[in-house]
Amino acid sequence: MKITDLQPKLIWECFDEITKIPRPTFHLEKMKNFLVDWAQRHGIEYNVDEVGNVMMKKPVTPGHENAPGIILQGHQDMVAEKRGDKNHDFLNDPITTIVDGEWVKADGTTLGADNGLGCAAAMAVLLDDTLVHGPLQCLFTVDEEQGLTGANGLKAGFVTGDILLNLDSEEHGQLVIGCAGGKITVCTLPYKGVAADASKVWMEVHIDHLTGGHSGMEIGLGRGNANQIIARFIWEEMQKFDVEVSDIDGGNLANAIPRECKALVGVAAEHAEEFEKDVKAFSDMIHAELLLAEGDKFTFTCRKVSAPAERMESDEAGKLISAIFACPNGVQGMSRAVEGLIETSCNLASVKIKDGQIIVTVHQRSSVDSRRDEIADRIKALFMMIGAEVNFEDAYVGWAPNPDSKVLKVAEESFEELFGYKPKVEALHAGLECGLFLEKMPNLDMISFGPTLKDIHSPSEKVYIPSVSEFWKFLTDIIARLS
């Protein structure tokens, strides 16, 4: 079965078109051109701003001109993650979708339902001539997953409306009315290379097949962080005997929990057998620690390799491994304002050596901006102690909940009448663009909702098929009630 055979057909057909367009963050020219071409093909009024946001407008149903203006909003980009064994070029290749029972997933890559299904829903609304509505615009922003270029660059007057429906949440039955802000900390060190000792036994230590996932939505689930696990193991070995480090490579994206990391290390020949035994013992320990969060599918292994030409200077390697091991990661505090909500967290997202530099990237999130900044400063202080240059990037504000929202009341009534139970009204630890929209359009009334997605920002991403039809019913009913 193909996804175009699923119901509601209109939304799945639009999503199918989107999956054929390469659209990783910061590489959205093809997606922008697709949206423009799609609007032209269907005779839909559109506009494009200087940062690449696309706005489309649907003529008002006669007699409903005085209804509040609605903006449907989704983001064009997707997180580009794949399995290590998957040969996929996100800049050129389409996503291969698979219908697996009640789920749609991709073949070894992220699916891009975050936020392709939100965009597809907005497109389907534009196409559906049976809908009754007031003034209606659809906004497709750029670079939401990192940088928030679209929301930051949105100019006054590009979109107009009274109500914004953000279609970028991942649980049907949840109405989101607030979210965390965030900041990315980038720590850069020079790679001080010295000649590697060829008499050492060199090993590639590798952890792979961790679950990973969204660094906001899943950060509280206790999943393993590949970068910190590798650093923990190497640090423990350094306490026993001399360990040389030539390379460390883990994680990719700031907003994805790292699933894989490998390091190239050298030990004296007389310690090689003990080192390999330690790998096995550490693997057993980590599997026991993470059994409930990860299951037993991940691997922690080592293999002998040829000696590299260079290694890190020993003192610098020791400082780097210590800093990575000591770096704040995971949940750092719970909210006292909203029961059960994570207030502050860190994701030790990536460790890379390239172009003569070591680059460590950490993503902080918090619903309290001062806590976001405090945890970022702690990380800065830590890495400055080992001589790193530290810079902050892509800071974004949170979205403060408004429990008196009028559109929230409409949505709650709609949901209960359609499905027979009350929706959950929540704030999220994940980041959304809504806080930035509110800065630019202070009178906007906003909520966020969407179909049920699982394991987003990882190659296991999938969407629950029955939730898409419920999402569509809910969205179109809200539009009708607001008309």
Secondary structure by P-SEA (a helix, b strand, c coil): cccccccaaaaaaaaaaaaaccccccccaaaaaaaaaaaaaacccccccccbbbbbbbccccccccccbbbbbbbcbbbbbbccccccccccccbbbbbccccccccccccccccaaaaaaaaaaaacccccccbbbbbbbcccccccccccccccccccccbbbbccccccccccccbbbbbbbbbbbcccccccccccbbbbbbbccccccccccccccccccaaaaaaaaaaaaaaccbbbbcbbbbbccccccccbbbbbbbbcccaaaaaaaaaaaaaaaaaaaaccccccccccbbbbbccccccccaaaaaaaaaaaaaccccccccccccccccccccccccccccccbbbbbbbbbcccaaaaaaaaaaaaaaaaaacccccccbbbbbbbbccccaaaaaaaaaaaaaccbbbbbbccccccaaaaaaaaccccccccccccccccccccccccaaaaaaaaaaaaaaaaaac
